[in-house]
Amino acid sequence: MTLQDLRIAVVTQAPRPNIWDVVALILVVGAMVLIVYGGEQTTLPLSSLDIAPLSLDPSYLPLYALRTTMRMLLAIICSIIFTFIYATLAAKSRRAEMVLIPLLDILQSVPILGFLTFTVVFFMNLFPGNVMGAELACVFAIFTSQAWNMTFSMYQSIRNVPKDLEEATQSFHLSGWQRFWRLDVPFAMPGLIWNTMMSMSGGWFFVVASEAITVGSTTVTLPGVGSYVALGIEKQNLAAIGYAILTMLLVIIAYDQLLFRPIVAWADKFRFEQTASGDPPTSWMLDLFRRTRALRALTLPFAALNRAFSNLRINWPASLRPTTKAGAPSRLVDAIWFVLIAVGTGYAGYRTYEYLSASLAPSDVLAAIGYGLLTLARVIVLIALATLIWVPVGVWIGLRPKLAERIQPLAQFLAAFPANLAFPIFVYLIVHFRLNANIWLSPLMILGTQWYILFNVIAGASAFPTDLREAASSLHLNGWRWWIKVVLPGIFPYYITGAITASGGSWNASIVAEVASWGSTHLTAAGLGAYIAKATEAGDFARVVLGISVMCILVTLFNRLLWRPLYAFGERRLRLG
């Protein structure tokens, strides 16, 4: 073949649009139109919310669903950025880990009402008289229900990168930046994606509270599915609740098919194993874009830019490099760091004590601690029950990729099911059968958070190396020996991540679960969640601060005494590679 023939061949093989390009273009343009339309609604003045108040007419639900979905997508983008920065610092720097991980324990235990109470004024003042301020406050509240789970997942994955892969990066003389994008991120990707799906669904759990913004005596109700549900509960409109459930199901199926399933199928290549997986996940959406010609050609510059970005030879600061004996940190620097942490903690504790002692007595503190211990007992019992149920189910699903694909939308829907929607059933049963609200309201705490355990176990089982499964089969390990020797050690770090976030989420959910209402019927279970909810409703900021402080202390102690030792054990003894 001559050079002229080669040029002609290249020209004739230039990408030309096909039918798949047309379909993909329609989907992309449609998504852009919806985003632009939804974005325009956020720039309106606050008075527009009074002109067009929230309605239970189901014809408004598509618009409400669009507004809620855009808030949740923006929150998940912010959560991903936060996760990459926060988890990397915590995993790479021993000194940063001393502060960031306990702080993360505290942040995930702070109730969403606590964030709203102390941050809404800031966001409203950024855009006075504009809907954007209330929208940002709502997005931040949803962010606080999503970010912690994802951060724990990535932190766990980076800390558990197999040693042989670390040695390979050293032999190739990769810089810290290159190692992060070529090893840490790909290894963390399977677990991070599953936890992102869980966080997206978990955001629905608190969207009811986050779409009704209260500033002093003024309440701003943003149009959305969450505020629609809250109004339906207030009006005791069962038909409206049914419409909201159907809308949630359709939205979850839509973003599962259009967003998460393509990402899961694409990320299957990051699984850590030496043999090919039997049934890789598939996605019609991903296949559609792979069949396009013109659109794929348009992505080539972005792919080249991504390669150039990840290949930059940037070395991490010395504090972010793995510690070795030769470069052990100075004891003097460690001592100074400990002193700074102690001083900062002591100052924060003193300011909190000064604020609370001005209006509260020691008996109030003892009462809050007593309520906290009641909620702690509920959390322990519920996490134990969820573990016994969902670990075997998660392993069974995770080891079967085709089944995981089918279960994925159902699991997301169940995870997204807000406890508020179960209030009519629980309130009716408790009142009708004269049941003890202290016991039978407890399941509402785990209703949305048990799925953290299921999703993380599925992620761990899905990422479990096929070659290790084949080795176990060749050694004839089955029954209880297979569970104890093979699977449970393999998924243990993932389970701990799920259990930590489920535990923190249960504390957070207690704000909603321990105070249930349906119309004029109100039920209350004794606990710290009900204590904070009542104080927030009454505008008693001192007791809100006290309740949140007690909750943070109990959650931190629980994590330090139970979850962190188990986490260290898994990292030390059950690490692959």
C-alpha positions in Angstrom: 0.0 0.0 0.0 1.3 3.4 -1.0 1.3 6.5 1.2 -1.4 8.0 -0.9 -3.6 4.9 -0.5 -3.0 5.1 3.3 -4.1 8.7 3.4 -7.3 7.8 1.4 -8.0 4.9 3.8 -7.6 7.2 6.8 -10.0 9.8 5.3 -12.6 7.2 4.4 -12.4 5.7 7.9 -12.9 9.1 9.6 -15.7 8.9 12.1 -19.1 9.7 10.6 -22.3 10.0 12.7 -24.5 6.9 12.9 -27.9 6.2 14.4 -26.4 5.7 17.9 -25.0 9.2 17.7 -28.5 10.6 17.1 -29.9 8.7 20.1 -27.1 9.7 22.4 -27.3 13.3 21.2 -31.0 13.4 22.0 -30.3 12.1 25.5 -27.5 14.6 26.1 -29.4 17.6 24.8 -32.5 16.6 26.8 -30.4 16.4 30.0 -28.9 19.8 29.3 -32.4 21.4 28.7 -33.6 20.0 32.0 -30.6 21.2 33.9 -30.9 24.7 32.4 -34.6 24.8 33.1 -34.1 23.7 36.7 -31.2 26.1 37.1 -33.4 29.1 36.0 -35.8 28.4 38.9 -33.0 28.9 41.5 -32.4 32.5 40.4 -35.9 33.7 41.2 -36.7 36.0 44.1 -38.0 34.4 47.4 -41.3 36.1 46.8 -41.9 33.7 43.9 -42.3 30.9 46.4 -45.3 32.7 48.0 -46.8 33.5 44.6 -46.7 29.8 43.6 -47.0 27.9 46.9 -46.5 24.1 47.1 -49.4 22.0 45.8 -50.4 18.4 46.3 -51.6 18.2 42.7 -49.6 15.2 41.2 -49.2 17.1 37.9 -46.5 19.2 39.7 -44.5 16.2 40.7 -42.3 16.0 37.6 -41.1 19.6 38.2 -40.7 18.8 41.9 -38.7 15.7 41.1 -36.4 17.6 38.7 -35.7 20.2 41.4 -35.0 17.6 44.1 -32.8 15.5 41.7 -30.7 18.5 40.7 -30.1 19.4 44.4 -29.0 15.8 45.1 -26.7 15.6 42.0 -25.1 18.9 42.9 -24.6 17.6 46.5 -23.1 14.3 45.2 -20.6 16.3 43.1 -19.6 18.3 46.1 -19.3 15.1 48.1 -17.0 13.5 45.5 -14.7 16.5 45.6 -14.7 16.5 49.4 -14.1 12.7 49.5 -11.0 12.9 47.2 -9.4 15.6 49.3 -10.4 14.6 52.8 -10.0 10.8 52.5 -6.6 11.2 50.8 -5.2 13.5 53.5 -6.5 11.2 56.2 -5.0 8.1 54.5 -1.7 9.5 53.5 -0.8 11.7 56.6 -0.5 10.1 60.0 -0.8 13.5 61.7 -3.8 14.6 59.6 -5.4 11.2 60.4 -5.3 12.0 64.1 -7.6 14.9 63.6 -9.6 14.1 60.4 -10.9 10.7 61.3 -12.3 11.6 64.8 -13.6 14.8 63.2 -15.3 12.6 60.5 -16.9 10.5 63.3 -18.3 13.7 64.8 -19.5 15.1 61.6 -21.4 12.0 60.6 -23.1 12.0 64.0 -24.2 15.7 63.9 -27.9 15.6 63.0 -29.1 17.3 59.8 -31.2 19.7 62.0 -28.0 20.7 63.7 -26.3 21.7 60.4 -29.5 23.5 59.2 -29.8 25.4 62.5 -26.3 26.9 62.4 -25.6 27.2 58.6 -28.9 28.4 57.0 -28.4 32.0 58.0 -25.0 32.0 56.3 -26.3 30.7 53.0 -29.4 33.0 53.1 -27.2 36.0 53.6 -25.0 35.1 50.6 -28.0 35.7 48.3 -30.5 37.9 50.3 -34.0 37.8 49.0 -33.1 35.2 46.4 -34.1 31.5 46.1 -30.4 30.6 45.5 -29.6 31.1 49.2 -32.2 28.7 50.3 -31.2 26.3 47.5 -27.6 26.3 48.7 -28.6 25.7 52.3 -30.7 22.7 51.1 -27.8 21.3 49.0 -25.5 21.7 51.9 -27.9 19.8 54.2 -28.1 17.0 51.6 -24.3 17.0 51.3 -24.0 16.3 55.0 -26.1 13.2 54.5 -23.9 11.9 51.6 -20.3 12.8 52.1 -19.3 11.0 55.2 -20.1 7.5 53.9 -18.2 8.1 50.7 -15.2 9.5 52.6 -15.0 6.5 54.9 -15.1 4.2 51.9 -12.2 5.8 50.0 -10.2 6.1 53.2 -10.6 2.4 53.8 -9.7 1.5 50.3 -6.5 3.6 50.2 -5.4 2.2 53.5 -5.9 -1.4 52.2 -4.1 -1.2 48.9 -2.3 -4.5 48.5 1.4 -4.3 49.3 2.5 -6.0 46.0 0.8 -3.2 44.1 2.5 -0.6 46.2 5.8 -2.3 45.5 5.0 -2.2 41.8 4.5 1.6 41.8 7.8 2.0 43.6 9.6 -0.2 41.0 8.1 1.9 38.2 9.3 5.1 40.1 5.8 6.7 40.0 5.4 10.0 41.7 2.9 10.5 44.5 0.5 12.1 42.0 0.8 9.3 39.5 0.4 6.6 42.2 -2.8 8.3 43.4 -4.5 8.3 40.0 -3.1 5.0 38.7 -3.4 2.9 41.9 -5.3 4.5 44.8 -8.2 5.8 42.8 -8.7 2.7 40.6 -8.5 0.4 43.6 -11.0 2.5 45.6 -13.4 2.9 42.6 -15.6 -0.2 43.1 -16.4 0.5 46.8 -16.6 4.2 46.1 -19.2 3.8 43.4 -21.4 1.5 45.5 -21.2 4.0 48.4 -22.0 6.9 46.0 -25.1 5.1 45.0 -25.9 4.5 48.7 -25.3 8.2 49.5 -27.5 9.3 46.6 -30.3 7.1 47.9 -29.6 8.1 51.5 -30.0 11.8 50.5 -33.7 11.0 50.0 -34.0 10.0 53.6 -33.3 13.6 54.8 -34.6 15.6 51.8 -37.9 16.0 53.7 -36.2 18.0 56.4 -33.8 19.8 54.1 -36.4 21.3 51.7 -38.2 23.2 54.5 -35.8 25.9 55.6 -36.6 27.8 58.8 -34.9 31.1 59.6 -36.2 32.5 62.9 -39.9 32.9 62.5 -39.7 32.6 58.7 -40.1 29.3 56.9 -39.0 28.8 53.3 -40.4 25.8 51.6 -38.6 24.8 48.4 -40.5 23.0 45.7 -39.5 19.3 45.7 -40.5 15.8 46.5 -39.4 16.1 50.1 -41.5 19.1 50.8 -44.4 17.4 48.9 -44.1 14.5 51.3 -44.0 16.8 54.3 -47.2 18.5 53.1 -48.9 15.2 52.4 -48.1 14.0 56.0 -49.4 17.3 57.4 -52.6 17.0 55.4 -52.9 13.3 56.0 -53.2 12.7 52.3 -52.5 9.1 51.6 -53.0 9.5 47.8 -50.2 12.2 47.8 -47.9 9.9 49.7 -48.6 7.2 47.1 -47.8 9.6 44.2 -44.6 10.6 46.0 -43.5 7.0 46.4 -44.2 6.3 42.7 -42.3 9.4 41.7 -39.3 8.4 43.8 -39.3 5.0 42.2 -39.3 6.4 38.7 -36.5 8.9 39.5 -34.4 6.2 41.1 -34.8 3.9 38.1 -34.0 6.8 35.8 -30.7 7.7 37.4 -29.8 4.1 38.0 -30.1 3.3 34.2 -28.7 6.6 32.9 -25.9 7.2 35.5 -25.0 4.6 38.0 -25.3 1.4 36.0 -23.0 2.7 33.2 -20.5 3.7 35.8 -20.6 0.3 37.5 -20.1 -1.4 34.2 -17.3 0.9 33.3 -15.6 0.5 36.7 -15.5 -3.3 36.5 -12.1 -3.0 34.9 -10.7 -1.7 38.2 -11.4 -4.9 40.1 -8.3 -6.3 41.7 -7.8 -9.9 40.4 -5.5 -12.0 38.3 -8.2 -13.9 36.5 -11.1 -12.6 34.4 -14.4 -12.3 36.2 -17.1 -14.6 34.9 -20.1 -12.3 34.4 -19.0 -8.6 34.1 -21.8 -6.1 34.6 -23.4 -4.5 31.5 -25.2 -1.3 30.7 -27.3 -0.5 27.6 -26.4 3.2 28.2 -22.7 2.5 28.2 -23.0 0.2 25.1 -25.0 3.0 23.4 -22.2 5.5 23.8 -19.5 3.0 22.9 -21.3 2.4 19.5 -21.4 6.1 18.7 -18.8 7.5 16.3 -18.9 11.2 16.3 -19.5 11.6 20.1 -16.6 9.2 20.8 -14.4 11.2 18.5 -15.3 14.4 20.4 -14.2 12.8 23.7 -10.6 12.0 22.4 -9.2 15.5 23.4 -10.7 15.0 26.9 -9.1 11.6 27.2 -5.7 13.0 26.1 -6.1 15.8 28.6 -7.0 13.2 31.4 -3.9 11.1 30.5 -1.7 14.2 30.6 -3.2 15.3 33.9 -2.7 11.9 35.6 0.8 11.6 34.3 2.1 14.7 35.9 5.2 14.0 38.0 4.2 15.8 41.1 5.7 14.4 44.4 3.6 14.6 47.5 4.9 16.7 50.5 7.0 14.6 52.9 4.1 14.5 55.4 1.9 12.7 52.8 4.4 10.0 51.9 4.3 6.5 53.5 6.3 6.6 56.7 9.4 4.4 56.8 12.0 3.8 59.4 14.5 5.9 57.6 12.2 8.8 57.4 10.3 8.5 60.6 8.6 11.7 61.7 10.4 13.7 64.3 9.2 13.1 67.9 9.4 16.8 68.5 7.1 17.6 65.6 4.7 14.9 66.9 4.8 16.5 70.4 4.0 19.9 69.0 1.2 18.5 66.9 -0.3 16.7 69.9 -0.1 20.0 71.9 -1.9 21.9 69.2 -4.6 19.3 69.0 -5.0 19.3 72.8 -5.1 23.1 73.0 -7.7 23.3 70.1 -9.9 20.6 71.7 -9.6 22.2 75.1 -10.5 25.7 73.8 -13.5 24.3 71.9 -14.6 22.4 75.1 -14.2 25.5 77.2 -16.3 27.7 74.9 -19.0 25.0 74.7 -19.1 24.7 78.6 -19.2 28.5 78.9 -22.1 28.7 76.5 -24.1 25.9 78.1 -23.5 26.8 81.7 -25.0 30.2 81.3 -28.5 28.7 80.8 -28.4 25.0 81.8 -27.9 23.1 85.1 -26.0 19.9 85.7 -29.3 18.1 85.9 -29.9 19.0 82.2 -26.6 17.4 81.3 -27.4 14.2 83.2 -30.8 14.1 81.5 -29.2 14.5 78.0 -26.7 11.7 78.8 -29.5 9.4 80.0 -31.4 10.0 76.7 -28.2 9.4 74.8 -27.7 6.0 76.5 -31.2 5.0 75.5 -30.6 5.9 71.9 -27.2 4.1 72.1 -28.9 0.9 73.2 -31.3 1.1 70.2 -28.4 1.6 67.8 -26.5 -1.4 69.1 -29.5 -3.7 68.9 -30.5 -2.5 65.4 -26.9 -2.7 64.0 -26.6 -6.3 65.3 -29.9 -7.3 63.7 -29.0 -5.6 60.4 -25.6 -7.4 60.4 -27.1 -10.9 60.9 -29.6 -10.3 58.1 -27.7 -8.3 55.4 -24.2 -9.7 55.5 -25.2 -13.1 54.1 -27.6 -11.5 51.7 -24.9 -9.0 50.5 -22.4 -11.7 50.0 -24.9 -13.8 48.0 -25.7 -10.8 45.8 -22.2 -9.5 45.4 -20.8 -12.8 44.1 -23.4 -12.8 41.4 -22.9 -9.7 39.1 -25.9 -10.4 37.0 -28.1 -10.6 40.1 -26.5 -7.5 41.6 -27.5 -5.6 38.4 -31.1 -6.6 39.0 -31.1 -6.0 42.7 -29.3 -2.6 42.4 -32.4 -0.4 41.6 -34.5 -2.2 44.3 -31.8 -1.7 46.9 -31.5 2.0 45.9 -35.2 2.4 46.2 -35.3 0.8 49.7 -32.4 2.9 50.8 -34.1 6.0 49.5 -37.4 5.3 51.3 -37.7 8.1 53.9 -38.8 7.1 57.4 -41.4 9.8 57.1 -43.3 7.7 54.5 -43.6 4.9 57.0 -45.1 7.1 59.7 -48.8 6.4 58.8 -48.3 2.6 59.1 -46.2 2.8 62.3 -48.4 5.4 64.0 -51.6 3.5 63.2 -50.2 0.2 64.4 -48.8 1.6 67.6 -52.1 3.4 68.4 -54.4 0.6 67.3 -52.6 -2.1 69.2 -51.5 0.1 72.1 -47.8 -0.8 71.6 -44.9 0.8 73.4 -43.6 3.6 71.2 -40.1 3.3 72.9 -39.7 -0.1 71.3 -41.8 0.0 68.1 -40.6 3.4 66.8 -37.0 2.1 66.9 -37.1 0.3 63.5 -37.5 3.7 61.9 -33.9 4.5 62.9 -32.5 1.7 60.8 -35.0 1.8 58.0 -32.7 4.0 55.8 -29.3 3.2 57.3 -29.2 -0.6 57.2 -28.6 -0.4 53.5 -25.1 1.0 54.2 -24.2 -2.4 55.5 -25.8 -4.2 52.5 -24.2 -1.9 49.9 -20.7 -2.1 51.4 -20.9 -5.9 51.7 -22.1 -6.1 48.1 -19.2 -3.9 47.1 -16.7 -6.1 49.0 -18.1 -9.3 47.6 -18.1 -7.8 44.0 -14.5 -6.7 44.4 -13.5 -10.1 45.9 -10.7 -11.5 43.6 -11.9 -14.4 41.4 -8.6 -16.1 41.7 -9.0 -16.4 45.5 -12.4 -17.8 45.1 -11.0 -20.4 42.7 -8.2 -21.2 45.1 -10.8 -21.8 47.9 -12.7 -24.1 45.6 -9.6 -26.1 44.7 -8.9 -26.5 48.4 -12.5 -27.8 48.9 -13.3 -25.1 51.4 -17.1 -25.0 51.8 -19.8 -24.5 54.4 -18.8 -22.7 57.5 -15.1 -23.0 56.7 -15.7 -21.1 53.4 -17.4 -18.3 55.3 -14.9 -18.0 58.1 -11.7 -18.6 56.1 -12.5 -17.0 52.8 -15.4 -14.6 52.4 -15.8 -12.9 55.8 -12.1 -12.0 56.0 -12.3 -10.7 52.4 -15.3 -8.4 53.0 -14.4 -7.5 56.6 -12.9 -4.0 55.8 -16.0 -3.2 53.7 -18.4 -4.4 56.4 -16.7 -2.2 59.0 -17.0 0.8 56.7 -20.7 0.1 56.2 -21.2 -0.6 59.9 -19.5 2.7 61.0 -21.6 4.7 58.6 -24.8 2.8 59.4 -24.2 3.4 63.1 -23.6 7.1 62.5 -26.6 7.3 60.2 -28.8 5.6 62.8 -27.9 8.3 65.4 -28.7 10.9 62.8 -32.0 9.3 61.9 -33.0 9.2 65.5 -34.0 12.9 65.1 -36.7 11.8 62.7 -37.5 8.3 64.1 -38.0 9.1 67.7 -40.6 11.7 67.0 -43.3 10.4 64.6 -46.5 12.2 63.6 -49.4 11.6 61.3 -51.8 14.6 61.1 -52.7 15.5 64.7 -51.4 12.2 66.2 -47.9 12.6 67.7 -45.8 9.8 69.2 -42.5 10.2 71.0 -39.9 7.7 72.1 -37.6 8.7 74.9 -34.1 9.3 73.5 -31.5 11.8 72.4 -33.1 12.2 68.9 -36.4 13.3 70.4 -34.6 15.6 72.8 -32.8 17.4 70.0 -35.9 17.5 67.8 -38.0 19.1 70.6 -35.3 21.6 71.4 -35.0 22.6 67.8 -38.8 23.0 67.4 -38.8 25.2 70.6 -35.9 27.3 69.4 -33.9 26.3 72.5 -30.4 26.6 71.1 -28.6 25.8 74.3 -30.3 22.4 74.5 -29.7 21.8 70.8 -26.0 22.4 71.4 -26.1 20.1 74.5 -27.9 17.3 72.7 -25.6 17.5 69.7 -22.5 17.6 71.9 -23.6 14.5 73.9 -24.4 12.7 70.6 -21.0 13.5 69.2 -19.2 12.3 72.3 -21.1 9.1 72.5 -20.6 8.3 68.8 -16.9 9.1 69.1 -16.4 6.9 72.1 -18.4 4.1 70.5 -16.3 4.3 67.4 -13.0 4.5 69.3 -13.8 1.6 71.6 -15.4 -0.8 69.0 -15.2 0.1 65.4 -11.7 1.6 65.2 -10.1 -1.5 66.9 -12.0 -3.7 64.5 -10.9 -1.5 61.6 -7.3 -1.7 62.6 -7.5 -5.5 62.9 -8.9 -5.8 59.4 -6.2 -3.5 58.0 -3.5 -5.4 59.9 -4.6 -9.0 59.5 -7.1 -9.2 56.7 -5.5 -7.1 54.0 -5.3 -8.5 50.5 -1.8 -8.8 49.1 
